[in-house]
Amino acid sequence: MSKTARYMMETEVSNEGIDPKFFNLVAQIAHFGAWFAVMIVCATISNKLHHQWIGVIVAVCANIPYATWHEFFWDPVHENAATRGSDLEDFGFLLLGGLAGFLVYRFLIL
């Protein structure tokens, strides 16, 4: 286990030091941006290799199982209770990020 992981496990975040609304906003931006980036990168690389839709298919096939596993199985066990938001909301922002990435790819890049 890394030093950072050990430190984070040893120092619990108290409810007093975190604004849950702001933390949730930052978390949703991160969820959206992560899968937006995955979709854009996969689609752009496959397009450069002359396989227009393979990257989109790979990103979707990676996004849905990962988002489901991460939000509904990993987060309930490993997220800090002080910062824990809605699993469904997180899942939705992951999917919205992938959808936005697809739309940008389809209408602006392709």
Beta strands, then each sheet from edge to edge (+ up, - down):
end
